Structure formats: structure tokens, C-alpha cells
Amino acid sequence: MSKLELQSEAQLNSGVSYEESIQALKLEPSIYERIGKEDGFMKLSEIFYEKVFNDTEPWFVNIFSSSTKQEAIDNQYRFFVQTFGGPDLYKEKKGKFTRLAGRHANYPIGSKGANRWIALMISSMEEHTALENDETARFHLEKYFRYTAHYIVAAMQYMRSDQLSGGTQVDSGRYW
């Protein structure tokens, strides 16, 4: 499946186009600045994973069973900082490429998991003090998260074993 076909499937399932999703990466000031830089993304990741690891849906919590809460927080925090305008913290830990689909390929996510992830992230953004009054940032982050979650799910269906990376059979996800 081509990248354009994956983008089309992600748009169909998320209701967000690729072009709409990347607007979060183009905001001025950047999301990184708006949220409070590293501290702000750490707080968002902590709020989010507190919700994840205490979720009432066991099937959803089980998706994260290969990581500790602190590992999950650290990985997401690093990814967000790097993606939204900060230093390359994710690359320092994981290498040059993010490979989100490959890193998630062996987890039973599906559309149901993507939608649950999105719901918990939206709730987390609403609780974050730097984002609670920044409707523009929340609006664009939600579009980015919706599209990206569904892109990962679409891409996972077409992954080859040589495309897998951390968090999969190639790398158990616990030791980076």
C-alpha cells in the first residue's frame, strides 16, 4: 500500500486529513513553546499515562503491558518534545527515525484502541494547565493525534517483519 493510500485510509477513519494534522507542527509560537517546553510535555505525558494505567478497560491497559508507566511516560515525552519543536530527545534514545507504525505493530491496537487513546489524550489536554485555555493548541493537537493514531493503525496492517522496530518482536519494548 502506498503512503497516499495509507493517508487516505487514516483520513477516512480519523476524519482528519494529513494536511490538517500537520498544522500542529506549524503553529507559531510552537506547541513546544505553548505547552511549557520539556516540563509541559512531561506533565502531559504523566497525566495521560496515569489515565492509561488506571483505565477501566482492561483490554486497553493490556496494550501497554510491555512497558512500565515510567518508560511509557519517558518515550511519549521524548517523542512529543522532538515532534512539536523541541530538542531531539527521542532520537537520542531511539535513533534517527521515529517509525511509529513499526514500534506499535505487534500491539493489538486497532481502531478501538486508537479511539480510546485519543479520548484519554483529549481528557489529558483538558487537564493540562498550559493547554486548558489554549483552544488553538488543543484543536491542532487533537487533529494531529486523531490522524496519527489512525495512520498507525492503517500502516500496521501492511508492516513487513523487516519494518518492525522497538516495542515489537524485534525489540521487546522494555530495554532501549
N, C-alpha and C positions, 0 to 999 in steps of 0.2 A: 504494500500500500504506500502510495506517495505521501509526502509531507502535506501537500494540499488536500488530499483525501482525508488524512488524519485531522487536519484543521477543520475541514467541513464537518466531520463526524463530531468533533469536540464542540463546534458551534451549534450543531443540531441538538446535542444533549445538554449543553450548558445555557443556551440562549444568548451567548456572547461570542462575538467574532474575535478572531486573532487581533485585528486592528484595535478593537475596543479594549481588549485585555492588556495590550502593551502601553496604553495611555498611563497606567500606573507607573511605568518606568520613565515617563517623560515629564512628570509634574515638576513645576518649579514653585517654591522650593521642593526638593525631592522628598519622597516618602521617608527616606533615611533622616533627613533634617526635621521633617514634620513630627515624626514619632519620638524623637529624642535620641537619635543615633543608636549606638550599641545598647545603651541602657533601656531604651524604649522597645527595641526588638527583643531583648532578653525578657522584659516584663510581658510582652505579648505572648511569647513562647511559653513562659511559665503559666500564665492564665490559661492558655489553650490546653497545655498538657495536663494541667490539674483537672480540667474538664474531661479530657480524653481518658485518663487513667481512673477516673471516678464515674465514668459514663454508666448509665443504667442498661445499656445494650451490650451484653457480654460478647456477642459476635464482633462488635466494633472494637472493644477493648482488646480482644484477641488478635486483631490485626497488628497491634503494637507489641506483642508478647516477646519479640526477639530483642527488644531494647529495654533498658531501664528508663524511667521517666527522665532522669538527668541526661542520659545520652540522647534521647529524643529532643529534649529542650535544646541541647547544645547544637545538634545537627540543624534543626529548624532555624534557630537563632543565627547561625553562621550563614545559612542559605539566604535568609531574609536580608541580613546586613549587606551581603555582597550583591544580591539581586536589585535592591532598591537604592543603591547609590553609595554604599559604604565601602570599606576596605575588603579585600579578597579573603575573608576569613574562611569561607567554605573551601576555596581552592587550596588554602594552606593545609587543611585537614584531609580533604577528599581527592585532590588532584585537579587537573585542568578543567575537566568537563563535569557539568552537574549531572547529566544522564538521569534525570528524574524518572523517566519511564523504566529504565534498566534497574534503577535502585529499588523500584517498587514492584517489579514484575512478578515476583513469586508470592506476593501478599494477596489474599482474597479480598480485594477492594471492591471492584465493580461499581456500577452507578450508585447503588445503595450506599456503599462506603464513602464514595466521593461526596454524595449529598449530605451524609452525616458529618463528614469532615468540614464541609462548607458551613453547615449550620452551627457547629461548635466554634468555628473561626469567626463567624459573624457575631456570635454572642461574646466572644473574647474581645473583639474590636470594640464592641459597645461598652465593655467594662474598662477598657484601657483609657487612662486619664488623658493622654495626649490625643487620642482619637475620638473620644466621646463627643467632642464639639467640632471636630473637623470632618464635616459631611463630605467634602470633596475627596479627601484621602480615603475615607471609608468606602465611598462609592466606587472609586477606581480600584482599590484593593479587592473589594468584593468581586468585581468583574474579572480581575486578574486571577483570583483564587478559583472562581467558578470555571473559567475557561481552562486553566491549567489542570485542575483536578480531573476534568473530563477528557482533556487531551492525554493525560497519563493513562487513564482507563482505556481509551481508544488505542493508544500505542501499545499497551501491554498485550493486546490480543495478537499482535504481529511480531513480537520480540523473538529473535533467534537466540540460542544459547550463548553465542559469542557476543551478544549485545548486553548481557547481564553484567551488573556491577554491584557495588556494595549493597548489602541488605538482601541478597539473593542467595542461591545455592553456591555461587562462586565465592561470596563473602557473607558470612552468617549475619552480619549487621551489628555484632556486638563489639568487635575489636577493629578499630580503624588504624 
